[in-house]
C-alpha cells in the first residue's frame, strides 16, 4: 500500500520502517569516510550519520505524506546537519567519546519527538485517535509462516551478536 493512502498512525509507522535502512546506510557511509579520513575514533561520526540520515529520511517521508515538499526538504536538511553540529559541540565541550554520543542521541531524540509532533499537528487528529492508530497498526507484524521463522532467526542472530559484543568489552 502507498504511504499517501494510509491513516496518520500507520503512515508514521511506515515512514519509520522505510527510514531505518537509510539510517543504517548513513552509519556505515559516514563511518567509512571517517575511518579512511584517518580519524582515531569514527564511531561518533558514524552515529551522527545514522541519526542524521534517519531523521532526514523520516522528515522527507512525512513531507511527502502531507504534500509539504518544500518544508520537508528544509527540515530534512537541518536534521541531517544537526547530529554533526552536536558532535562538533561535544568535541569542544566533552573529552570522552561516550559523552559525545549521548549528546547526539539526546539531540536526535528531541528532533524525533518534534517530528512526531509536527506529523500529528499536520494530520489534525486528536491524541486518543492517533495513539489508537499507532497501536492498532498491524502492518509490521509477520503474517506468513516463513516470515515468523525468519523473524525468529534474526532475533536469535541479534541476541548472539549482542552477547558477543558485550562479552568482548
PERADA-V733142 format. One record per pair of residues at least 24 apart in sequence whose ideal C-beta (glycine too) atoms are under 8 Angstrom apart, sorted by the first residue. I is the first residue (numbers start at 1). J is the second residue. Records with the same first field share a line. If there is no record, write none. Layout:
I=J ; J
This chain:
1=139
3=61 ; 64 ; 65
4=64 ; 65
6=65
7=133
8=119 ; 120 ; 123 ; 125 ; 130 ; 133
9=125 ; 130 ; 131 ; 132 ; 133 ; 134 ; 135 ; 136 ; 137
10=133 ; 137 ; 139
11=62 ; 65 ; 119
12=62 ; 116 ; 119 ; 134
13=134 ; 137 ; 139 ; 140
14=61 ; 139
15=58 ; 61 ; 62 ; 65
16=58
17=140
18=57 ; 61
19=54 ; 55 ; 57 ; 58 ; 61
20=54
22=53 ; 54 ; 56 ; 57
23=50 ; 51 ; 53 ; 54 ; 57
24=50
25=53
26=50 ; 51 ; 52 ; 53 ; 54
27=53
29=53
41=97
43=97 ; 101
44=87 ; 90 ; 97 ; 100 ; 101 ; 104
45=84 ; 87
47=83 ; 87 ; 101 ; 104 ; 105
48=83 ; 84 ; 86 ; 87 ; 104
49=83
51=83 ; 104 ; 105 ; 107 ; 108
52=79 ; 80 ; 81 ; 82 ; 83 ; 84
53=80
54=108
55=79 ; 80 ; 82 ; 83 ; 108 ; 111 ; 112 ; 115
56=80
58=112 ; 115
59=115
62=115 ; 118 ; 119 ; 122
65=119
66=119 ; 122 ; 123
68=122
75=115 ; 118
79=111 ; 115
82=107 ; 108 ; 111
83=107 ; 108
